[in-house]
Amino acid sequence: MACCHTETELEQGDTAFNVDASTITFGEGCLSEAGDIARFLGIKRIGLMTDPVLATTEHVANVVASLTAAGVDVARYDDVRVEPTDESFQAATKFAIDARVDGFISVGGGSVIDTTKAANLYSTHPAEFLTYVNAPIGGGVPVPGPIKPHIACPTTSGTGSECTGIAVFDLLEMKAKTGIASKMIRPTRALIDPTVTETLPANVVAASAFDVLSHALESYTARHFHVRPAPASPSSRPSSQGANPWSDLGCKEALKLLGTYLVRAVDSAEDIEARHQVMWAATLAGIAFGNAGCHAPHGMSYSVAGMVKGFQPEGWPLGEPIVPHGMSVIVNSPSVFRMTGDLDPQRHRDAARWLGADVTDVPDDQSGAVLSDQIIDLMKQTSMPNGLEGVGYSASDIPDLVDGSLPQRRLLDNAPIVIDREKLTELYEAALRYW
């Protein structure tokens, strides 16, 4: 299928793309459908996974009530770590094995959903921990077969994890994030209830929404599928297959929604329309990047989050430093898109326009700048950190940030430019401060 894109096709590039997605239910009150779906999937004893804060909320209570009414036995695990680590993944796996569950339901943000994916994988196909972790950090061994049913119930409007086969964690010995990527770990079903966003703190909404924005922008500007090498076999085509006509649809609509509703959703918890529309944008972008893949801003974010010093943002539990995922991504994004604009000026102009910028008479060589400036404007309006300095880094930290990101080849190699140590250094330097 021919598509508009500036890159030249490889002589042995891919000629096809996959369309994969979880079965999704979206709408107000749909968490009450959990029991019926679990019963339909044949689950008799389910592992309900959440974090300590969410454990006491009505969201979890509604899910438990629905499961109980359907006659499904519930084994609860409410000790999921926000921004999980290899150790917390392994603790959740032990719970799954000991509880002898035949299915899972996750109620929470990306940390909870990713932890559930890992616990499901390692309890179903036991292996040394690094076996399935992305190469070159881990073995990159393919998941050997299907895992147990997993119903994902996101409670933040950003992660998209309910739509993807990716589980991200901090590898403590590296002080950097990495992950597991396999279509086999994508949740079986997703229940996306936008009412869960109505009580989220403004800063959480902002960080999550910027994760959505980056999912959409990175997927839309990723290396195109037909300039990636053809897979050795059709079954080995990766989820991060590059930009394609299917992912483009979700990216475009998600960016339009964010251009209209992102700032409104952050400004007022009473703006129900805005918060629900951002949740829908998160779903669309999640499906998109689950089929295209992200690139440099996400690859750079892994060391930004993993090397955190003393940063503690408002809206997250106090007690230990954390750079929330959406923040760790967006502090890099303006730097990256300023650099990639020349490779596909029209896509960068279109994205800037959908996000609210005036692109009238913007020349090709300014397309990256106008997109970057529009992202920065949205960051200012929503009180996001001012680049890497805003989350506690300085120029002296750049060599370590580069070292932490260089191994993230799944992401970096999906970028439309070749990213090596020199290029990463340049990108981090440009991301130190924006205003």
C-alpha positions in Angstrom: 0.0 0.0 0.0 1.5 3.3 -1.1 1.6 6.1 1.4 2.9 9.7 1.4 6.2 9.8 3.1 9.6 11.3 2.3 11.8 8.3 3.1 13.0 6.1 0.3 11.9 2.5 0.3 14.5 -0.2 1.1 15.3 -2.7 -1.6 14.2 -5.4 0.9 12.0 -3.2 3.0 8.7 -4.4 4.4 5.7 -4.3 2.1 2.9 -5.0 4.7 1.9 -3.9 8.2 -0.1 -5.5 10.9 -3.2 -4.1 12.6 -3.4 -5.4 16.2 -5.5 -4.2 19.1 -7.1 -5.4 22.3 -10.9 -5.7 22.3 -11.9 -2.4 23.9 -15.0 -1.3 25.7 -15.2 2.5 26.2 -17.9 4.3 28.0 -19.2 5.7 31.3 -19.7 3.0 33.9 -18.2 0.1 31.9 -16.1 -1.1 34.9 -19.3 -2.8 36.1 -18.9 -5.1 33.1 -15.8 -6.8 34.5 -17.6 -9.7 36.0 -19.5 -10.7 32.9 -16.3 -10.4 30.8 -14.3 -12.5 33.2 -16.9 -15.2 33.2 -17.1 -15.1 29.4 -13.3 -15.5 29.2 -13.6 -18.6 31.4 -11.8 -17.1 34.4 -12.8 -18.7 37.7 -10.1 -17.3 40.0 -8.8 -13.9 39.0 -5.8 -12.0 40.2 -6.9 -8.4 40.8 -3.8 -6.1 40.7 -3.7 -2.5 41.8 -1.6 0.0 43.8 -2.0 1.0 47.5 -3.7 4.3 46.7 -6.2 2.9 44.3 -7.0 -0.1 46.5 -9.4 2.0 48.6 -11.2 3.7 45.7 -14.6 3.2 44.3 -13.0 2.1 41.0 -11.6 -1.1 42.7 -14.7 -1.6 44.7 -16.9 -1.5 41.6 -14.7 -4.0 39.9 -14.7 -6.4 42.9 -18.5 -6.1 43.2 -18.9 -7.0 39.6 -16.6 -9.9 39.7 -18.1 -11.2 42.9 -21.6 -11.0 41.5 -20.5 -13.0 38.5 -19.2 -15.8 40.8 -15.6 -15.1 40.1 -13.2 -15.8 43.0 -10.9 -12.7 43.5 -7.3 -12.8 44.8 -6.2 -9.3 45.5 -2.7 -7.8 45.1 -2.6 -4.1 46.0 1.1 -3.6 46.4 2.0 -2.6 42.8 4.8 0.0 42.7 4.2 3.2 40.9 7.0 3.3 38.3 7.8 -0.4 38.7 11.2 -2.1 39.0 12.6 -5.5 38.1 12.2 -6.3 41.8 8.5 -5.2 42.0 7.8 -7.2 38.8 9.2 -10.3 40.4 7.2 -9.7 43.6 4.0 -9.5 41.6 5.0 -12.7 39.7 5.4 -14.5 43.0 1.9 -13.5 44.1 0.5 -14.7 40.8 2.2 -18.1 41.1 1.2 -18.5 44.8 -2.4 -17.4 44.2 -2.9 -20.0 41.4 -5.1 -17.7 39.4 -6.3 -18.5 35.9 -6.7 -14.9 34.7 -5.9 -11.3 35.7 -7.6 -7.9 36.0 -5.6 -4.7 36.4 -7.1 -1.5 37.8 -4.7 1.4 37.6 -2.4 3.4 35.5 0.4 2.2 33.3 2.4 0.9 36.2 -0.4 -1.4 37.3 -1.2 -2.6 33.8 2.5 -3.2 33.0 3.1 -5.1 36.2 0.1 -7.3 35.5 1.5 -8.1 32.0 4.8 -9.1 33.6 3.2 -11.2 36.4 1.0 -13.0 33.8 4.0 -13.7 31.5 6.4 -15.0 34.1 3.8 -17.0 36.0 2.7 -18.6 32.7 6.1 -19.1 31.1 8.7 -19.1 34.0 12.2 -18.0 33.1 15.2 -16.0 34.4 14.0 -12.4 34.6 16.1 -11.0 31.8 15.1 -13.7 29.4 12.2 -11.8 27.8 13.6 -8.3 28.4 14.4 -6.3 25.2 17.9 -6.8 23.8 20.6 -5.8 24.1 19.8 -5.3 27.8 18.1 -8.6 28.1 17.9 -11.8 26.1 15.0 -10.6 23.9 13.7 -14.2 23.7 10.3 -14.4 22.1 7.4 -15.2 24.4 6.8 -18.9 23.7 3.1 -18.9 23.6 -0.2 -17.4 24.8 -0.6 -16.3 28.4 -3.7 -16.1 30.6 -6.6 -13.7 29.9 -6.0 -10.2 31.2 -8.7 -7.5 31.5 -7.1 -4.0 31.7 -8.9 -1.1 33.4 -6.9 2.1 33.1 -7.5 4.9 35.6 -5.4 7.6 34.0 -5.8 9.2 30.6 -2.4 8.7 29.1 -0.6 5.4 29.3 -2.2 3.5 26.5 -0.8 0.3 28.1 -4.2 -1.4 27.9 -3.7 -1.4 24.1 -0.1 -2.5 23.8 2.2 -5.5 24.2 4.8 -3.4 26.1 5.7 -3.6 29.8 8.2 -1.0 31.1 10.2 -1.0 34.3 13.3 0.4 36.0 16.2 -2.0 35.9 17.7 -1.0 39.2 21.3 -2.1 38.5 21.3 0.1 35.4 19.4 3.1 36.9 17.4 3.2 33.6 14.2 2.0 32.3 13.8 -0.9 29.8 11.0 -3.2 29.0 9.4 -6.3 27.5 7.7 -6.1 24.1 5.6 -8.8 22.7 2.2 -9.1 21.1 1.6 -12.0 23.4 1.4 -9.8 26.5 -1.2 -7.4 25.1 -4.3 -7.4 27.4 -7.1 -9.6 26.2 -9.8 -7.0 26.9 -9.8 -3.3 28.0 -12.5 -1.6 30.0 -12.0 2.2 29.6 -14.3 4.2 31.8 -13.6 7.9 31.3 -15.4 8.8 34.6 -12.2 7.7 36.5 -10.4 10.8 35.3 -12.8 13.2 37.0 -11.0 13.0 40.4 -7.4 13.1 39.1 -5.2 16.0 40.2 -4.4 18.5 37.5 -0.7 17.7 37.4 -1.5 14.0 36.9 -3.9 14.8 34.0 -1.2 17.1 32.4 1.6 14.5 32.6 -0.6 11.7 31.3 -2.0 13.9 28.5 1.6 14.7 27.4 2.3 11.0 27.3 -0.7 10.7 24.9 0.6 13.6 22.9 4.0 12.0 22.6 2.6 8.6 21.7 0.7 10.2 18.8 3.5 12.5 17.6 6.2 9.8 17.8 4.0 7.2 16.0 3.1 9.8 13.3 6.7 10.8 12.6 8.3 7.4 13.2 10.3 5.7 10.5 7.8 4.4 8.0 7.0 0.7 7.8 8.2 0.3 4.2 11.7 1.7 5.1 12.2 -0.9 7.8 13.7 -4.3 6.9 11.2 -7.0 6.1 10.8 -9.5 9.0 12.5 -12.9 8.7 8.9 -14.3 8.9 5.5 -12.8 9.0 5.0 -13.9 12.6 8.1 -12.0 13.7 7.0 -8.6 12.4 7.4 -6.3 15.5 4.7 -4.3 17.1 6.9 -1.3 16.7 6.7 -1.6 12.9 6.8 2.1 12.1 4.3 4.6 10.8 1.5 3.1 8.7 -1.9 4.1 7.4 -3.7 2.5 10.4 -1.6 4.2 13.1 -1.8 7.5 11.2 -5.6 7.5 11.7 -5.4 7.3 15.4 -2.5 9.8 15.7 -4.4 12.4 13.7 -7.6 12.2 15.7 -5.8 12.1 19.0 -3.7 15.2 18.2 -6.9 17.1 17.1 -8.6 16.1 20.4 -5.6 17.2 22.5 -5.4 20.5 20.6 -8.9 21.2 21.7 -9.2 19.6 25.2 -5.7 19.2 26.8 -5.5 22.5 28.5 -9.1 22.5 29.4 -8.8 19.1 31.0 -5.9 20.3 33.2 -7.5 23.6 34.1 -10.8 22.2 35.5 -11.8 18.9 37.0 -15.4 20.1 36.4 -14.9 20.1 32.6 -16.1 16.6 32.2 -16.2 16.8 28.4 -12.6 17.7 28.3 -11.4 15.0 30.6 -13.5 12.3 28.8 -12.2 13.5 25.4 -8.6 13.3 26.6 -9.3 9.7 27.8 -10.6 8.9 24.3 -7.5 10.5 22.8 -5.4 8.3 25.0 -7.2 5.2 23.7 -6.7 6.2 20.1 -3.0 7.0 20.6 -2.6 3.8 22.5 -3.9 1.8 19.6 -1.7 3.8 17.2 1.6 3.4 19.0 0.8 -0.2 19.7 1.0 -0.7 16.0 3.6 1.9 15.0 5.9 2.3 18.0 7.3 5.4 19.7 10.8 6.7 19.1 13.4 9.2 20.5 11.5 11.1 23.1 10.4 7.8 24.8 13.9 6.3 24.3 15.4 9.4 26.0 12.9 9.3 28.8 14.0 6.0 30.2 17.2 7.4 31.6 15.5 10.7 32.7 13.2 8.6 34.9 15.7 6.0 35.9 18.4 8.5 37.1 16.0 10.7 39.1 17.6 12.7 41.8 15.4 14.7 44.2 12.4 15.7 42.0 9.0 15.1 43.6 6.1 16.5 41.6 2.8 17.7 43.0 0.0 15.1 42.7 2.2 12.0 43.3 2.8 10.2 46.7 5.6 11.9 48.6 8.4 9.9 50.1 10.7 9.2 47.2 11.9 11.0 44.1 10.1 10.3 40.8 9.9 11.8 37.3 6.5 10.6 36.2 6.5 8.9 32.8 4.7 11.7 30.9 7.0 14.3 32.3 10.1 12.3 31.5 9.0 12.0 27.9 7.7 15.6 27.2 10.9 17.3 28.5 12.6 15.7 25.5 9.9 16.1 22.8 10.5 19.7 21.7 14.2 19.0 21.2 13.5 15.9 19.0 10.8 17.4 16.8 12.8 20.5 16.2 15.5 18.2 14.7 13.3 15.8 12.8 11.1 18.5 11.0 13.2 18.6 7.8 12.7 14.9 7.2 8.9 15.2 6.7 7.9 18.9 6.9 4.3 18.3 6.0 3.7 15.8 8.8 5.3 18.2 11.3 3.2 21.1 10.1 0.0 19.1 10.2 0.7 17.9 13.7 1.4 21.5 14.8 -1.8 22.7 13.2 -3.9 19.9 14.9 -2.4 21.0 18.2 -3.5 24.6 17.6 -0.6 26.3 15.9 -1.0 28.7 13.0 1.1 27.1 10.2 0.1 29.5 7.5 3.1 30.2 5.2 5.4 28.1 7.5 8.3 27.0 5.2 9.6 23.5 5.2 12.8 24.4 7.1 10.7 25.8 10.0 8.2 22.9 10.3 10.0 21.3 13.1 10.4 24.6 14.9 6.7 25.4 14.7 5.8 22.0 16.2 8.4 22.3 18.9 7.2 25.8 19.8 3.6 24.6 20.0 4.5 21.8 22.4 6.4 24.3 24.5 3.4 26.6 24.6 1.2 23.7 25.8 3.8 22.8 28.5 3.8 26.4 29.7 0.0 26.5 29.9 -0.1 23.4 32.0 2.9 24.0 34.3 5.1 21.2 33.0 8.8 21.2 33.9 11.0 23.5 31.8 13.1 20.8 30.1 15.7 18.6 31.9 16.6 21.4 34.3 13.0 21.4 35.4 13.3 17.8 36.7 16.6 18.3 38.4 19.3 17.7 35.7 22.2 19.8 34.5 24.6 19.7 31.6 27.0 17.6 33.7 24.4 14.8 33.7 24.2 14.5 29.9 26.9 11.8 29.5 25.1 9.5 32.0 21.7 10.2 30.4 23.2 9.3 27.0 24.6 6.0 28.5 21.2 5.1 29.9 19.4 5.7 26.6 21.8 4.3 24.0 20.7 0.7 24.7 17.0 1.6 24.0 17.4 0.5 20.3 13.8 -0.7 20.0 12.8 3.0 20.4 15.8 4.8 19.0 15.9 2.7 15.8 12.2 3.6 15.1 13.1 7.3 14.8 13.3 8.8 11.3 16.9 9.8 11.9 19.9 7.6 12.8 20.6 8.2 16.5 24.0 7.5 17.9 25.9 8.8 20.9 26.7 12.1 19.2 23.1 12.7 18.2 21.7 11.8 21.6 24.1 14.2 23.2 23.0 17.0 20.9 19.3 16.2 21.7 19.8 16.2 25.4 21.7 19.5 25.3 18.9 21.1 23.4 16.4 19.8 25.9 18.0 21.3 29.0 15.8 24.4 29.0 13.2 25.8 26.6 12.1 29.1 28.1 
